[in-house]
Amino acid sequence: MPRSPRIEFEGAVYHVMARGNRREPIVFNDSDRDMFVKTLGEAATKAGFEVFAWVLLDNHYHAVLRTPHGNLVEGMRWFQNTFTRRINSRHRLWGHVFGGRYRSILIENEDFGGAVWRDYLRTAIDYVHLNPGRAGVVDGGAITVESYQWSSLAQAYGKSPTKRPDWMAVAETMDLFQNKDTAAGRRKFLERLNQWVREEKGIPPVDEETIGERVKRGWFWGTDSFKEAMLVLYDTQVKTKSLKGNRVHQSSGLLKDHAEVSAEAILEAAVGHFGATRDELKIPIRGDMVRAAVANRIHENTTVSQSWIANVLGMKSAANVSRQIYVFRKIDENTLAPKIRKWIKIKNF
């Protein structure tokens, strides 16, 4: 699976999940499950995570959490490594428990958007809490969501404040869903989820998007303005080399989005520099190397595909882009038109 960089900042909220290696179990009995919960609690306490929701099934887990200290990588590394050591020691196993590293999806929070951020966080919390329903473990009737013991519903939301873990952000979540943190309010919170399971309702979309597909393939869950803010932050972290613990594949969703933003900036710069519209840049002129110069600059400075370049510059195919870039690089710079020579020397866009 493509790897996205971990964008970290104080107050960032994430949906995190991991599956067992080759989708095999990560727990084998209730003692293991209890150890998982205790290890998660230790990790949250050590890292200062504020956990809105979590659920554990036999071969995977989900959680929604906030990182007040901007330390997702550090806290999650401790959690997964520690749990792996403990489960392997307990069952005399060896090797990986989880199938690669955990996935993390940034969730819009109040620092980056308007009131709609609440909808994104609410749907993420519901998505986690309804996981046993989607898996057929609970039916919302005889087997209720709170009767499934290995989620934050049973171990936090069904309990009074004095009996729930300190690392769970239950009171904040209850307020987010406009329920009072009272016995009656908690019953109302749980019954809404049970009704959804009974009626097999899907989680409502936000701005016509559903969280299920985003969890499978995306890197953020929020508005377009939140996405743009995260891309700017990522760009800043890349330039300052402050990204921590990231080995990335260029095919990840975040990097594709970031690459296209960077490529668009180069295109806009080309429009201004050459005094041509984007449509005019697409028009092939015999002997004119402007399109090739722009294509070369995009190829050098971003990771967009040559097919993407072909599409925006009207160059027919990726193979044509490759050929024109090759020809352009072989040309003596001194023979190029003055505007192209100046274009080559521009350092930043």
Secondary structure, 3 states (H helix, E strand, C coil): CCCCCCCCCCCEEEEEEEEEHHHCCCCCCHHHHHHHHHHHHHHHHHHCCEEEEEEEECCEEEEEEEECCCCHHHHHHHHHHHHHHHHHHHHCCCCCCECCCCEEEEECCCCCCCCCHHHHHHHHHHHHHCHHHHCCCCCCCCCCHHHCCCEHHHHHHCCCHHHCCCCECHHHHHHHCCCCCCHHHHHHHHHHHHHHHHCCCCCCCECCECHHHHHHHCCEECCHHHHHHHHHHHHHHHHHCCCCCCCCCCCCHHHHHHHHHHHHHHHHHHHHHHCCCHHHHCCCCCCCCHHHHHHHHHHHHCCCCHHHHHHHHCCCCHHHHHHHHHHHHHCCHHHCCHHHHHHHHCCCC
